[in-house]
Amino acid sequence: MMKRLIQLFFIIIGGTLGFVGIPKLIHALNFGREVSWLLSPYTGAVLGAIIFFLLTFWFVDSLVHFIKVVEEKIIKAPVTDVLFGTIGLIFGLVIAFLIQIPLNNINLTAVNTVLPLFIYLFLGYFGFRILFKKRDEVIGLFTARSRDKKKDIEDPVKATGKSLKILDTSVIIDGRIADICQTGFLEGTLVIPQFVLEELQHIADSSDVLKRNRGRRGLDILNKVQKELAIKVEIYEGDFEDISEVDSKLVKLAKLVSGVVVTNDFNLNKVCELQGVSVLNINDLANAVKPIVLPGEELKVQIIKDGKEHNQGVGYLDDGTMIVVEDGRGHIGKTIDVIVTSVLQTSAGRMIFAKPKLLEQAL
């Protein structure tokens, strides 16, 4: 059907050009009476329509394929992208029309015909690309103004956008976010960007078994949070095409909506802090609720392997905290009493250093 419509369109164009142009062309070339029948506009229209109809067989299939590709991209694109791109196109065409008005007073054929067409094409495309690229900033601008108008009657946390919690891929795969939401310690709205979902789906489709299982677990966690828990979940369908890294996209999105990034990625945590973006690290929360261990306390620990340094042994508490025991290599496989000497606390986790109690008593 589309192929026939395109052919009909070019037949009409060919007929119109033939009706106007072929008699003038024959008259200008001065072929004489032997082609005088071509001087009729109707004959020229038929001839032009036939020529353009035959030409369509060379490119109509490629043109139909191109239209279908464009149509699929428009259908798959978020509504906001299409809307802002269309508005930008309209602004560009309006500006081109205003610029073209003074050109009508110039009596040069090239200026009156070719230049206006170029201006319309250039400014239309330029307006489309500008507003399409800046759509997130425009949305953020209007959102900020709306918050400023309502800040006197709204809760201060909501007015600054701190109720928006933006999840990254690592915290979704980790799975503890569902338990935290269920306990009610995380409030506000969970925002899951579309580019995070795409990365999660890519991991779930990986040929590596471990990655595939992690990706599928992440998708299951999202389904649980969205369907079973009371917390509100929203999908952000926008994207930042000029940025390739997902972490950088998360930081930019958090800046635009004044939201909080929720992660357990140590490096993303540091990047957010450097760029002034609020961040909630699940590992920090987990470390905060672990039992406090002070130097001098006694613990029972099973030494399961040797440490990196000479004669060290390594064990773990029930909550997974690593304990490095000096002179513990000789006790591998045994459960011994140790005395805590120091505690190292970072966003990456907690590490406890200790030494055997028997060694302390001997000293």
N, C-alpha and C positions, 0 to 999 in steps of 0.2 A: 504493500500500500504506500509506504513512504517513498519507494522508488518511483512509483507512478506520479506521485505528487511533485517530486523533484523534476521529473521529465516535463510535466505540465507547466511547472514554473518557468523552466528554461525555454519551452516553446512560446510561452507568452512573452518572455523577454526578447527572444529572437524575432517574433512577429512584430513587436513594437519597434525594435531597432531597424528591422527591415522596412517597415512602413515609413519611417522617418529618414533613414540613412541611405538605403540603396538607390532610390531615385536621384538624390543629391550626388551620390558617388558616380553614377552613370553620367549624369549631366556634367559633372566636373571633369571626368575623363574624356568626354566628347567622343564617344564611340560611334555616333552617327545613327542613321535611321535603322540599321540592321538590328539594333537592340533597343529600338524605341519602345517595345512592349514592356521593357523593364522600368520605364519611367513612371508606370502606374504604381501608386502607393500600395494598392492591394496586392499586386503581383510581388512587390518587394516584401510585403508582410508574409506572404505564403513562402517565399524563398528563404527569408530569414528564419521562419519557424522550422522549416525543413533542415536547414543547416545546423541550427542549435539542437534540434532533436537528434540528429546523427552524432553530434559531438558528445551528447550525454552518455552514449554507450562507452566512451573511453574512461569516464571518471565517476559515473553515477554510483557504482558499487563502493568505491573508496569513500565517496561523500556520505553514503548511507552508513557505512561502518564508523566513520568519524562522528556522525550525529549520534549514533547509538552509544559510543564511548563517552561522549560529553553528557548524554542523558543519564547514563549509569553513575557517573561521577557526581552529577547534581543531585540525584536521588539519594546517594550514600552520604553526601555532605550534610552536616548539621544545619538545621533551619537558620540558626544565627549567622552562619557563614554565607548562606545564599542571600539572606535578607540584607546584611551589611554590604555584600558585594553588589547587589542590585541598587541599593541606595547610592553607593559610590559611583556606579555607572551613570545613574540619572544625574547626579551632580556634575560629573564630567561632561555629559552631553549638554546640559544647560549652560555651562561655562563656554563650551565650544560654540554654541548658538550665539551667545552674546559677543564672542570674539569675531564670529563670521559676519555679523551685521555690517560693520564698517567696511569689510572687504567688498561688499556689493557695489560700493561707489567707485571701485577701481575698474577701468575698462580694459582689463587684460584677461584674455580667455583662460590662461593658465592659472591666474590668481582666483578667478571666479569659479572655476570648476575643480581643479586638482587640489589646490591648497585647502579649501573648506573640507573636502573629503578626508585629507590627511589629518586636519585638526580634530575632526569628529572621532576618527579612529584612535588617535593618540590620547586625547583627553578622556575619552570614554574608557579606554583600557587603563589609563593612569589612575582615574578616579576609582575604578573597580579594585585595582590592586592595593591602593593606599588604604581604603576603608576595610578591605578584606584582611589586610595584615594588621591593622590597628584596632580590630573589632574588640579584642579583649581589653585594651586600654580604654576604649570608649565605654564599654560596659562597666569597667571599674570606676570610670569618672562619674557616670550617672549613679552608680551604686553608692559612691562616696558622698555625692550631693544629697541623695535620698536619706542616707544615715545622718548627715549633718542637720537636715530639717527635722528629723524625728528624735534627735538625741535627748531633747528635754522630756519626752514622754516615754522613751524606751529604756530598757535596762542598759546600763553602761557597757556590760560585756557584749551584749548583742549589737550595740551601736558601733563598737569598734571591730566587729566581725570575729571576735575571739571565740564565738560559739561554733565556728566552722572548723572542723577537724579534717585535714586532708591526709588520706592514707597513702603510704608508698607501698611498693610491691613487697618489700622485705617484711613489713609488719603484717601484711595480709597472709603471706606464706607461713609466718611464725605461728599464727593461730591464737595466741594469747589475747588478741584484741577482742575476740568474741566473749571470753570469760570476763574481761575487764568491763565491757559494755553491760554484761548481764548483772554484774555486781552494782552497777550504777555509779561507779567512780568516774566515768567519762560522760560528760553532758554535752548538749548541743547537737549539731548535725554533722554526720559523717559524710564527707565528700570524696567520691571515688572518681578520679579523672579517667576519661576514655583511653588516654595513652597508657595509663597504668593497667587497665583491663587488657589492652592489646599486648602489652609485655607479658602479662600473666597468661594469656591465651597462648602466646608464642612459647612460653616455658612449658605449658601443659601439652603442647604438640611436639615437644622435643623428642629426638630419637634416643636420648639418654634416659634410662629408666628412672634414675634418682631425680633428675630435673622434672621429668614428666609427672612423677608422683607428687612432688612439691607443688607444681603448678595446679594439679587437680585438687590438691588439698586446699590451696588458696581459694579456688573457685567455690569449693564446698563451704569454706568459712564465710565467704561473702553471702552465699545463699542463706546460711544460718542467721547471719546478722540482719539481713534484709527481711526475712520471712518470720523468724521466731522471736526476735528481740524487739523491745518497744522503741529503741532509739531510731531517729529519723535518718534515712540514707538517701543521698542524691547522687546522680551521675552527672559529672561535668563533661559535656560533649565537645568542648572547644579544644584547640590544639595550638601549639606554637611551632609552625613549620620551619622557622628560621633557627630553631634549637633542636639538636639531635639527641642529646642526653636526657633521659627521663628525670634524673635528679635535678638538673637545671630547670626543666619545665615545672617541676613541683615547686621549686623556690620562687620562680616567676609568678606562678599561679597564687601562691601564698601571699606574695606582695600585692597582687592586684586586688584580692578579696580581703586582705588583712586577716588571713586565716592562720591556723596553727598546723604545722607539719607533724604527723604522728609517724614515728619510725623506730627501728632498732638498729639502723645502720650508723655506725660510729662516724664514718666519713661524712655522710649527709648531715649528721648532727653538727659537726664542726663547720660545714659550709653554711648552714642556716644561721649559726651563731655569728659567723663573720659578716654575713649580709644583713644582719638585724632582723631575721625572721624567727618568730616564736616557734619552738619545737618541743614536742613531748617524746621522750625516749623511753620505750617500754623497758629497756634494760635498767635504766635509772630507777623506774618504779619497782622493778623486781628486786633490785639491790636495796632499795629503801625499806622494803618490808621483810628483808632477811633478818634473822636474829643478830643482834649486835654482839660482836666478839671483841674483847679488849685484850691488850697485851697483859700477860700474866695469868690468863684463864687457862683451865685445864680442859682438854677435849680427848675423846676417844676416836681414833681414826684408823682405818685399814690402809696400809701402804700397798699400793697395787702396781707401781712401776717406779723406775728410777727417774730422777730429774735431769735437767740440762747441765747443771753444775756437778762438780765432782762430789760423790758420796751423798747426793741428795735423793730423797724418796718423795713420791707424790701420792696423795690420797684425796678423797672428796667427801664433803659432808652430804647429808641427805638432800639438801637443796641444790646440790651441784657445785658448791663453792670449792675451788681448788685449794688444797693445803700443801705447801712445800715444806718438807721436814728435813732439817739439816741432820746429817749423819743417819739418815733413815734408809739408806740403800740396803743395809744389812737386815732390815726388818720387812722386806718385800713379802707380801702374802700374810703378814701378821697384823693383828689389831693391837695397837699400843696406846698408852697415855702420852699425850704431848702437851707442852706448855707454849702458848701463843707468845711470839716475840714481837711481831708487827703485823699490821693489816694495810694492804694497798687497795684503795678504792678508786675506780675510774668508771667512765661510761661503758667501757667494754666489759666490765665485770669487777668482781672482788677477788682478791688473792690473799691468802693467809700464810704467813711464815711462822714456823714453829720448830721446836727441837724436842727430842724425847725426854720424858720426865725422869727416866732412869739416869740419863746423862746429867741432868740438872742436879739430881740428888748426889751423884758421884762427885760433882764439883763442890 
